[in-house]
Amino acid sequence: HRPVVVDFELPLNSVGPCNAADLAEPFGVLDLADINVFTTSFITQSAPADLAEPFGVLDLGDIGAFIGAFVAGCP
């Protein structure tokens, strides 16, 4: 067996989420898109809105965690 070599490049300007509230592109910016993703996820009981313990249960703790992260902003 010969080893498999995978060659790929990541763009230098690729940025991931800056914190738990950064749910939508463009990452590194907290804006209305992040609020929309959180709100939709919370209403539909989806994973992106599950930000606080107990995990698997969406409640006021998740809303508080989102607001806290959003207000803290991106570094």
N, CA, C and O atoms as CSV, one atom per row, in Angstrom:
chain,resi,resn,atom,element,x,y,z
A,1,HIS,N,N,0.828,-1.187,0.000
A,1,HIS,CA,C,0.000,0.000,0.000
A,1,HIS,C,C,0.869,1.246,0.000
A,1,HIS,O,O,1.844,1.357,0.743
A,2,ARG,N,N,0.485,2.173,-0.853
A,2,ARG,CA,C,1.207,3.443,-0.890
A,2,ARG,C,C,0.416,4.477,-0.106
A,2,ARG,O,O,-0.814,4.450,-0.115
A,3,PRO,N,N,1.104,5.389,0.570
A,3,PRO,CA,C,0.389,6.424,1.327
A,3,PRO,C,C,-0.368,7.353,0.376
A,3,PRO,O,O,0.062,7.604,-0.750
A,4,VAL,N,N,-1.486,7.848,0.851
A,4,VAL,CA,C,-2.283,8.812,0.095
A,4,VAL,C,C,-1.852,10.206,0.517
A,4,VAL,O,O,-1.810,10.523,1.705
A,5,VAL,N,N,-1.537,11.026,-0.458
A,5,VAL,CA,C,-1.124,12.402,-0.183
A,5,VAL,C,C,-2.251,13.329,-0.627
A,5,VAL,O,O,-2.704,13.272,-1.771
A,6,VAL,N,N,-2.689,14.171,0.277
A,6,VAL,CA,C,-3.728,15.150,-0.030
A,6,VAL,C,C,-3.090,16.522,0.018
A,6,VAL,O,O,-2.475,16.898,1.016
A,7,ASP,N,N,-3.238,17.266,-1.059
A,7,ASP,CA,C,-2.646,18.599,-1.148
A,7,ASP,C,C,-3.769,19.618,-1.244
A,7,ASP,O,O,-4.613,19.533,-2.136
A,8,PHE,N,N,-3.786,20.585,-0.327
A,8,PHE,CA,C,-4.789,21.634,-0.385
A,8,PHE,C,C,-4.189,22.900,0.200
A,8,PHE,O,O,-3.181,22.868,0.906
A,9,GLU,N,N,-4.837,24.016,-0.113
A,9,GLU,CA,C,-4.401,25.309,0.400
A,9,GLU,C,C,-5.572,25.994,1.080
A,9,GLU,O,O,-6.708,25.921,0.611
A,10,LEU,N,N,-5.287,26.654,2.178
A,10,LEU,CA,C,-6.286,27.485,2.839
A,10,LEU,C,C,-5.991,28.933,2.497
A,10,LEU,O,O,-4.838,29.359,2.555
A,11,PRO,N,N,-7.006,29.688,2.145
A,11,PRO,CA,C,-6.746,31.102,1.869
A,11,PRO,C,C,-6.237,31.813,3.114
A,11,PRO,O,O,-6.694,31.542,4.225
A,12,LEU,N,N,-5.303,32.711,2.926
A,12,LEU,CA,C,-4.726,33.438,4.054
A,12,LEU,C,C,-5.745,34.321,4.748
A,12,LEU,O,O,-5.590,34.625,5.931
A,13,ASN,N,N,-6.776,34.736,4.042
A,13,ASN,CA,C,-7.757,35.629,4.633
A,13,ASN,C,C,-8.957,34.876,5.213
A,13,ASN,O,O,-9.966,35.497,5.545
A,14,SER,N,N,-8.863,33.538,5.340
A,14,SER,CA,C,-9.995,32.800,5.901
A,14,SER,C,C,-10.105,33.109,7.394
A,14,SER,O,O,-9.129,33.037,8.141
A,15,VAL,N,N,-11.305,33.447,7.793
A,15,VAL,CA,C,-11.564,33.822,9.173
A,15,VAL,C,C,-12.717,32.965,9.676
A,15,VAL,O,O,-13.714,32.771,8.980
A,16,GLY,N,N,-12.567,32.461,10.883
A,16,GLY,CA,C,-13.651,31.699,11.492
A,16,GLY,C,C,-14.438,32.586,12.426
A,16,GLY,O,O,-14.139,33.771,12.571
A,17,PRO,N,N,-15.440,32.015,13.056
A,17,PRO,CA,C,-16.248,32.790,14.005
A,17,PRO,C,C,-15.387,33.366,15.132
A,17,PRO,O,O,-14.473,32.703,15.624
A,18,CYS,N,N,-15.682,34.587,15.531
A,18,CYS,CA,C,-14.893,35.240,16.581
A,18,CYS,C,C,-15.375,34.860,17.976
A,18,CYS,O,O,-14.611,34.946,18.937
A,19,ASN,N,N,-16.642,34.439,18.100
A,19,ASN,CA,C,-17.172,33.967,19.381
A,19,ASN,C,C,-18.476,33.213,19.124
A,19,ASN,O,O,-18.859,33.011,17.972
A,20,ALA,N,N,-19.148,32.804,20.174
A,20,ALA,CA,C,-20.344,31.963,20.035
A,20,ALA,C,C,-21.494,32.655,19.303
A,20,ALA,O,O,-22.361,31.978,18.750
A,21,ALA,N,N,-21.518,33.979,19.289
A,21,ALA,CA,C,-22.597,34.713,18.618
A,21,ALA,C,C,-22.325,34.920,17.134
A,21,ALA,O,O,-23.216,35.353,16.403
A,22,ASP,N,N,-21.131,34.625,16.684
A,22,ASP,CA,C,-20.747,34.840,15.290
A,22,ASP,C,C,-21.174,33.620,14.470
A,22,ASP,O,O,-20.357,32.755,14.153
A,23,LEU,N,N,-22.462,33.566,14.133
A,23,LEU,CA,C,-23.059,32.383,13.525
A,23,LEU,C,C,-23.177,32.450,12.008
A,23,LEU,O,O,-23.468,31.437,11.373
A,24,ALA,N,N,-22.959,33.619,11.412
A,24,ALA,CA,C,-23.161,33.774,9.967
A,24,ALA,C,C,-22.017,34.560,9.353
A,24,ALA,O,O,-21.359,35.362,10.015
A,25,GLU,N,N,-21.800,34.309,8.074
A,25,GLU,CA,C,-20.789,35.082,7.350
A,25,GLU,C,C,-21.279,36.503,7.154
A,25,GLU,O,O,-22.490,36.696,7.040
A,26,PRO,N,N,-20.438,37.487,7.109
A,26,PRO,CA,C,-18.995,37.368,7.201
A,26,PRO,C,C,-18.573,37.129,8.647
A,26,PRO,O,O,-19.026,37.820,9.559
A,27,PHE,N,N,-17.699,36.142,8.843
A,27,PHE,CA,C,-17.209,35.867,10.186
A,27,PHE,C,C,-16.251,36.973,10.606
A,27,PHE,O,O,-15.578,37.581,9.774
A,28,GLY,N,N,-16.202,37.221,11.901
A,28,GLY,CA,C,-15.384,38.314,12.422
A,28,GLY,C,C,-16.172,39.595,12.568
A,28,GLY,O,O,-15.637,40.608,13.019
A,29,VAL,N,N,-17.460,39.560,12.185
A,29,VAL,CA,C,-18.342,40.724,12.279
A,29,VAL,C,C,-19.658,40.243,12.883
A,29,VAL,O,O,-20.260,39.291,12.387
A,30,LEU,N,N,-20.097,40.891,13.936
A,30,LEU,CA,C,-21.392,40.563,14.530
A,30,LEU,C,C,-22.416,41.533,13.968
A,30,LEU,O,O,-22.291,42.748,14.119
A,31,ASP,N,N,-23.440,40.972,13.311
A,31,ASP,CA,C,-24.422,41.830,12.655
A,31,ASP,C,C,-25.797,41.163,12.641
A,31,ASP,O,O,-26.009,40.145,13.300
A,32,LEU,N,N,-26.720,41.743,11.890
A,32,LEU,CA,C,-28.085,41.248,11.831
A,32,LEU,C,C,-28.151,39.805,11.322
A,32,LEU,O,O,-29.039,39.053,11.722
A,33,ALA,N,N,-27.235,39.416,10.457
A,33,ALA,CA,C,-27.226,38.038,9.954
A,33,ALA,C,C,-27.043,37.044,11.105
A,33,ALA,O,O,-27.673,35.987,11.115
A,34,ASP,N,N,-26.190,37.376,12.067
A,34,ASP,CA,C,-25.976,36.499,13.224
A,34,ASP,C,C,-27.238,36.429,14.087
A,34,ASP,O,O,-27.596,35.359,14.580
A,35,ILE,N,N,-27.902,37.554,14.267
A,35,ILE,CA,C,-29.152,37.579,15.039
A,35,ILE,C,C,-30.211,36.729,14.343
A,35,ILE,O,O,-30.939,35.980,14.995
A,36,ASN,N,N,-30.296,36.847,13.020
A,36,ASN,CA,C,-31.281,36.066,12.267
A,36,ASN,C,C,-31.026,34.566,12.381
A,36,ASN,O,O,-31.968,33.792,12.553
A,37,VAL,N,N,-29.761,34.147,12.287
A,37,VAL,CA,C,-29.445,32.718,12.411
A,37,VAL,C,C,-29.793,32.231,13.810
A,37,VAL,O,O,-30.396,31.169,13.966
A,38,PHE,N,N,-29.416,33.001,14.832
A,38,PHE,CA,C,-29.731,32.578,16.199
A,38,PHE,C,C,-31.234,32.480,16.404
A,38,PHE,O,O,-31.726,31.479,16.927
A,39,THR,N,N,-31.969,33.514,15.997
A,39,THR,CA,C,-33.420,33.540,16.200
A,39,THR,C,C,-34.102,32.377,15.482
A,39,THR,O,O,-34.930,31.683,16.072
A,40,THR,N,N,-33.765,32.167,14.236
A,40,THR,CA,C,-34.348,31.061,13.469
A,40,THR,C,C,-33.999,29.724,14.103
A,40,THR,O,O,-34.855,28.848,14.219
A,41,SER,N,N,-32.745,29.563,14.514
A,41,SER,CA,C,-32.308,28.313,15.143
A,41,SER,C,C,-33.022,28.084,16.468
A,41,SER,O,O,-33.386,26.953,16.790
A,42,PHE,N,N,-33.221,29.140,17.231
A,42,PHE,CA,C,-33.910,29.005,18.519
A,42,PHE,C,C,-35.368,28.600,18.305
A,42,PHE,O,O,-35.873,27.705,18.983
A,43,ILE,N,N,-36.036,29.255,17.368
A,43,ILE,CA,C,-37.447,28.959,17.097
A,43,ILE,C,C,-37.618,27.526,16.598
A,43,ILE,O,O,-38.574,26.842,16.964
A,44,THR,N,N,-36.685,27.081,15.760
A,44,THR,CA,C,-36.784,25.726,15.213
A,44,THR,C,C,-36.091,24.686,16.084
A,44,THR,O,O,-36.024,23.509,15.731
A,45,GLN,N,N,-35.572,25.138,17.237
A,45,GLN,CA,C,-34.895,24.244,18.179
A,45,GLN,C,C,-33.714,23.530,17.529
A,45,GLN,O,O,-33.554,22.318,17.670
A,46,SER,N,N,-32.880,24.303,16.808
A,46,SER,CA,C,-31.729,23.773,16.089
A,46,SER,C,C,-30.433,24.029,16.854
A,46,SER,O,O,-30.357,24.927,17.692
A,47,ALA,N,N,-29.429,23.235,16.554
A,47,ALA,CA,C,-28.148,23.246,17.261
A,47,ALA,C,C,-27.437,24.603,17.331
A,47,ALA,O,O,-26.876,24.909,18.383
A,48,PRO,N,N,-27.423,25.434,16.284
A,48,PRO,CA,C,-26.673,26.699,16.400
A,48,PRO,C,C,-27.109,27.573,17.576
A,48,PRO,O,O,-26.318,28.380,18.065
A,49,ALA,N,N,-28.346,27.428,18.035
A,49,ALA,CA,C,-28.835,28.241,19.149
A,49,ALA,C,C,-28.549,27.626,20.508
A,49,ALA,O,O,-28.822,28.254,21.531
A,50,ASP,N,N,-28.011,26.425,20.545
A,50,ASP,CA,C,-27.751,25.722,21.813
A,50,ASP,C,C,-26.396,26.132,22.352
A,50,ASP,O,O,-25.411,25.414,22.179
A,51,LEU,N,N,-26.340,27.289,23.008
A,51,LEU,CA,C,-25.072,27.890,23.430
A,51,LEU,C,C,-24.760,27.719,24.910
A,51,LEU,O,O,-23.642,28.013,25.333
A,52,ALA,N,N,-25.708,27.255,25.704
A,52,ALA,CA,C,-25.491,27.172,27.150
A,52,ALA,C,C,-26.001,25.837,27.691
A,52,ALA,O,O,-26.870,25.195,27.101
A,53,GLU,N,N,-25.442,25.446,28.811
A,53,GLU,CA,C,-25.907,24.228,29.485
A,53,GLU,C,C,-27.279,24.475,30.075
A,53,GLU,O,O,-27.562,25.607,30.468
A,54,PRO,N,N,-28.125,23.505,30.156
A,54,PRO,CA,C,-27.907,22.126,29.725
A,54,PRO,C,C,-28.013,22.030,28.207
A,54,PRO,O,O,-28.993,22.476,27.611
A,55,PHE,N,N,-26.984,21.438,27.589
A,55,PHE,CA,C,-26.996,21.282,26.137
A,55,PHE,C,C,-28.079,20.292,25.747
A,55,PHE,O,O,-28.332,19.318,26.457
A,56,GLY,N,N,-28.706,20.544,24.630
A,56,GLY,CA,C,-29.823,19.725,24.187
A,56,GLY,C,C,-31.160,20.316,24.576
A,56,GLY,O,O,-32.208,19.829,24.152
A,57,VAL,N,N,-31.127,21.385,25.397
A,57,VAL,CA,C,-32.342,22.083,25.820
A,57,VAL,C,C,-32.152,23.557,25.480
A,57,VAL,O,O,-31.194,24.181,25.937
A,58,LEU,N,N,-33.047,24.109,24.692
A,58,LEU,CA,C,-32.958,25.528,24.357
A,58,LEU,C,C,-33.866,26.303,25.297
A,58,LEU,O,O,-35.074,26.073,25.354
A,59,ASP,N,N,-33.250,27.240,26.044
A,59,ASP,CA,C,-33.996,27.993,27.040
A,59,ASP,C,C,-33.409,29.396,27.175
A,59,ASP,O,O,-32.595,29.821,26.355
A,60,LEU,N,N,-33.830,30.109,28.218
A,60,LEU,CA,C,-33.347,31.484,28.427
A,60,LEU,C,C,-31.838,31.563,28.594
A,60,LEU,O,O,-31.232,32.587,28.278
A,61,GLY,N,N,-31.227,30.497,29.086
A,61,GLY,CA,C,-29.762,30.476,29.208
A,61,GLY,C,C,-29.087,30.639,27.861
A,61,GLY,O,O,-28.058,31.307,27.760
A,62,ASP,N,N,-29.651,30.038,26.823
A,62,ASP,CA,C,-29.085,30.161,25.477
A,62,ASP,C,C,-29.252,31.580,24.942
A,62,ASP,O,O,-28.355,32.116,24.292
A,63,ILE,N,N,-30.402,32.181,25.218
A,63,ILE,CA,C,-30.615,33.573,24.799
A,63,ILE,C,C,-29.627,34.483,25.509
A,63,ILE,O,O,-29.031,35.361,24.884
A,64,GLY,N,N,-29.448,34.280,26.814
A,64,GLY,CA,C,-28.488,35.084,27.572
A,64,GLY,C,C,-27.067,34.901,27.074
A,64,GLY,O,O,-26.307,35.867,26.999
A,65,ALA,N,N,-26.695,33.663,26.731
A,65,ALA,CA,C,-25.346,33.398,26.224
A,65,ALA,C,C,-25.132,34.093,24.886
A,65,ALA,O,O,-24.062,34.651,24.643
A,66,PHE,N,N,-26.138,34.063,24.018
A,66,PHE,CA,C,-26.018,34.739,22.725
A,66,PHE,C,C,-25.873,36.241,22.919
A,66,PHE,O,O,-24.991,36.864,22.329
A,67,ILE,N,N,-26.736,36.822,23.743
A,67,ILE,CA,C,-26.681,38.274,23.971
A,67,ILE,C,C,-25.340,38.672,24.572
A,67,ILE,O,O,-24.740,39.660,24.149
A,68,GLY,N,N,-24.864,37.911,25.557
A,68,GLY,CA,C,-23.581,38.218,26.178
A,68,GLY,C,C,-22.432,38.182,25.181
A,68,GLY,O,O,-21.571,39.063,25.191
A,69,ALA,N,N,-22.414,37.165,24.319
A,69,ALA,CA,C,-21.351,37.058,23.319
A,69,ALA,C,C,-21.481,38.154,22.273
A,69,ALA,O,O,-20.475,38.705,21.825
A,70,PHE,N,N,-22.708,38.475,21.881
A,70,PHE,CA,C,-22.934,39.506,20.864
A,70,PHE,C,C,-22.478,40.869,21.388
A,70,PHE,O,O,-21.789,41.613,20.689
A,71,VAL,N,N,-22.864,41.185,22.610
A,71,VAL,CA,C,-22.494,42.476,23.212
A,71,VAL,C,C,-20.978,42.573,23.439
A,71,VAL,O,O,-20.398,43.654,23.334
A,72,ALA,N,N,-20.346,41.436,23.751
A,72,ALA,CA,C,-18.893,41.432,23.955
A,72,ALA,C,C,-18.156,41.790,22.678
A,72,ALA,O,O,-17.061,42.351,22.722
A,73,GLY,N,N,-18.757,41.466,21.538
A,73,GLY,CA,C,-18.159,41.821,20.246
A,73,GLY,C,C,-16.996,40.936,19.871
A,73,GLY,O,O,-16.580,40.045,20.612
A,74,CYS,N,N,-16.492,41.220,18.690
A,74,CYS,CA,C,-15.327,40.500,18.188
A,74,CYS,C,C,-14.062,41.262,18.552
A,74,CYS,O,O,-14.021,42.492,18.519
A,75,PRO,N,N,-13.034,40.501,18.898
A,75,PRO,CA,C,-11.768,41.196,19.225
A,75,PRO,C,C,-11.158,41.901,18.036
A,75,PRO,O,O,-10.102,42.521,18.161
